[in-house]
Amino acid sequence: MTMQNLYLLVPLAPLAGAIFVGLFGKCMHRAWSHRITIALVAVSFFASLAIFNDVQAGNVYNGSVYTWLTSGDTSFQVGFLIDKLTVTMMLVVTFVSLMVHIYTIGYMDEDPGYQRFFSYISLFTFSMLMLVMANNFMQLFFGWEAVGLVSYLLIGFWYNRETAIYANLKAFLVNRVGDFGFLLGIALVLMVFGTLQYDAVFANAASHAKDIAPIPCVSWNLITAICILLFIGAMGKSAQFPLHVWLPDSMEGPTPISALIHAATMVTAGIFMVARMSPLFELSETALSFVMVIGAITALFMGFLGIIQNDIKRVVAYSTLSQLGYMTVALGASAYSVAIFHLMTHAFFKALLFLAAGSVIIALHHDQDIRNMGGLRKYMPITWITSLIGSLALIGTPFFSGFYSKDSIIEAVALSHLPGSGFAYFAVVAGVFVTAFYSFRMYFLVFHGKERFHHPKPTHDHEGGKEDDGHAHHHGNPHETPWVVTLPLILLAIPSVLVGYIAIEPMLYGGYFGDSIFIAEHHHALHEMQQEFHGAFAMVLHSLTSLPLWLAIAGVASSAFFYLKRPDIPAAIKKRFQFIYTLLDNKYYFDRFNDWFFAGGARGTSRFLWKFGDVTLIDGLMVNGTAKLVGMFSGAIRHLQSGYIYHYAFSMIIGVFVLLTARNWFE
Amino acid sequence: MIFGLPIISVAIWLPIIFGILVLATGGDKNAPLARALAMVGSVLGFLVTIPLYTGFALDTSQMQFVELHNWIPRFNIHYHLGVDGISVLFILLTAFFTPLVVLAGWQVIEKRVAQYMAAFLIMSGVMIGVFAALDAILFYVFWEAMLIPMFLIIGIWGGQNRVYAAVKFFLYTLLGSLLMLVALIYLYNQSGGSFSILDFHKVAIPMTAQILIFIAFFFAFAVKVPMFPVHTWLPDAHVEAPTGGSVVLAAIMLKVGAYGFLRFSVPIVPDASHKLAGVMIALSLIAVVYIGLVALIQSDMKKLVAYSSISHMGFVTLGIFIFNAYGMEGALLQMISHGFVSGALFLCVGVLYDRMHSRNIADYGGVANTMPVFAAFFMLFAMANSGLPGTSGFVGEFTVILGAMKANFWYAFAAATTLVFGAAYTLWMYKRVIFGAAANSHVAELTDLTLREKTIMAILAVTVLGMGLYPLPFSEVMHASVNDLLVHVAHSKLP
């Protein structure tokens, strides 16, 4: 098999699975749905591994598969760019996808939409692979929107639930706002460069660095305009402030897709995109600064929201938002490889945390409220240990993967000199404490302390923490979930621990990404970090004397104190600082504002335009008005046609008289 | 040539002859025969148009498959037919939809079956005539003839308020076409006694006259497209028309307006077109944004799809009047795609209406529970309507937005808002109709698609996806003609 065929196989195998199961899943035994899709995703994963080896040997591929469209003098291609960056993403996507496919067998076991679910997640895998493997903006946009579609379908998977179908519409529309910017960015690229192929655009980018954007009435730098427009797309997809509002609601979807789509892969598409566009972003300090500040706001303020959530999935969701903010900050600091590194480690430990949360949810018969949990470590040892590993990785415990990636981000920001980097540094360092606090708050409430699941309080919280109200009664003690659930947990726990230690040196400092990421000469944060880097072990030693590690320890300690030792304190604080609690509980009022201003405003404007513009002005006044006018006029004229000969004769005589007089007058 | 007969003539007259045959079957006791005959006629009608595509020469902008005969020598009027890259796809599109419409009305129409089927067959032939006519009078005859079957379809098989809608439709469009006739006669005199459209393209015309001609054509074509502010007949016509009528109206009849701009306004009066392009672009963008918002609030599904049609047609007129290759080809692609997508959406609404006899969104909810197959098809078409890449809906919008960016950033900015509005009104409707728990006992008793309906939906689904994933075969036939047209309009025709 030639490499080109192998490249094709990677996205097409899951697509074939999706189509086949989607069309014929109902005609076969349920088990065939997962057998077929898992086999094909496994094919895709192993093909990605083979490609990884080939790329390691130095083979980079950039070629087209077919011509999609020609218009004017431009030809739009569908094609692949296979380099280190792509292949890293391919491995992450196919590996997490494979784990999630296996996990789904257990999680969706009794669901009537079993076949549909497998079809969707395979379709997602295809779309995401098309996105990361693209060698041009058009295909990138195709993948970008296709993952959005599948995300929409999966958030609304349980379409009988009002909250789910509200959340999926919201997710799609908020993403569309981002895509609006993204598409304009792409159009601007085409207009300036005359092509949408990455290689041609990147090669010519530098020569346009000083140009003014061809936008009437404003004088922005061209590259800044392009980068910010593209980044608006990333803000939608990667849920950056202020387009983050859809991600917490997306937790209405089944847990496997929260892990796959809303933590490990799709939401990182924006991060990947910016890294891919590094030759453009490097030319605009303004854009980088913008990226960094947006990322910093997301990293810190979304972390705060994680502290007060009681729904196990929403805690993890806010943690995802905050971690995406970290990656974005790294992009802004020109540390693209660090961002991708964190993307990779995060994909493993966050998918792990979500799947572990799902395992807890199964064990408690779809109760998601952490106030109804506690002490689960006795009953679910595998879930407990893997969750602990995931949480330790998330807060950046030395030797765990998250430590290497997060510490590198903080260092990179410290070395950045862009406007806003001071704020960003504060945000990411403070974020460490917040992360440790909310992660271990959840961990302690779920696995330690009193067993609260025997007497579930009826929860009428507006967060609505239940997946299925019919199963709220707990029968006996919870027990560990079946192997199809725990196996993916174990398989994800391994890289969550190891991948950072192994990969940091080659990925950040060993020139792993080679030419696939471009960093301008004067952005030397990464270069300086390389000078100070003396191996993964030394990095741990160095961290002992640095602030972030102690902040993380403080976070864990304080959450242990609050939630294990003195559970009365959080309640007291809540009462004392009611104002802040209300602010956080309402998620800074973003949802309310959006509902009122954008959704309500759009409906109001529409109603006005329709009632006033179409109904009153055009139809009422112009169309029917004209008809009425003609009616009135002819009604008046009608009286002249009396039908009496002498009336007509008399009119004729008068007419002749008038005409003759007029003629004589003018002569 | 087919059996020694010229292809275009066959494509026009075969459905018309079959239409007359169907009429001849008479009353409703012969309905099965009428249906069968209509099916045969419409399928044959589509098959005979295929050689127009397969035999189409890509490298020339000249008219192809030309037929030229004397018709009324006294006024130099000819029976003159031909196709180029601008018109050829519309002929196929028209012929493609006729069998689908016949199939869609198969069981639903129970009264005056023969007349119903015949009206669609005859209309199909006449609309092909509109796209193929190269003589202005021949064009005008087809143009007016097209109105009659549609008028009858709305007026006889329509809903409650059908007479108001039919009269509104007729008067609106007639007003425009009379002004066009005046312009055509002026051009006849100006060109030294020729009614050939190709001769009109070469006539030098002073500026004032150009502007007057442009305005005359504008009324004829803008009403058909329809452009803001002469669009209000369309929602009424759609709401009252039977499903088949809506499908043909949206898929084909709206396209003749835009086709008119490309065949008449732009090449005959290029200077006026350039001068008034700003107005046209403004009206197009109003259609995209304003109508997009108006669609959001509609409570009647058909009205919503109708407004969505107007909004999407705004892309077509925008593409035409920004005068670059992306824009013009995007406009043509958008027209083709809009034919598939809006046709499919009206069929979807029809499927629901046949079962529930309501078009009101509030009467639905949770249809996915009882009609999962339908929900899947509807999802695909809704996404195509929102311009999702991979569906045909994306191709035209994308290309027009690229063209608009080339003309002016803010045009593209306004046009791209459809990404949000288009998704908002389509998916909000989808949510309220399809998702949720079954809203009432009627929804709970719905039956899923029949084989006949599945066939129609599957054909359209394949087309929508096919065009989205591989639009090249659609665009490559256009290049030569579009490039030629762009070169042509770049030259002033002032004397």
Interface residues (C-beta under 8 A of the other chain):
Chain A: Y66 T67 W68 L69 T70 S71 G72 D73 T74 M138 F141 F142 W144 E145 A146 L149 Y152 L153 G156 Y159 N160 E162 I165 L169 F172 L173 R176 V177 D179 F180 L183 L184 A187 L188 L190 M191 A213 P214 I215 P216 C217 A602 R603 T605 S606 R607 L609 W610 G613 D614 I618 D619 M622 V623
Chain B: K168 Y172 P229 H231 T232 W233 Y290 L293 V294 A295 L296 I297 Q298 N324 A325 Y326 E329 G330 G366 A368 N369 M379 M383 L388 P389 G390 F394 V395 F398 T399 I401 L402 A404 M405 K406 N408 F409 W410 A412 F413 A416 T417 L419 V420 A423 A424 L427 W428 K431 I434 F435 G436 A437 L469 Y470 P471 L472 S475 E476 H479
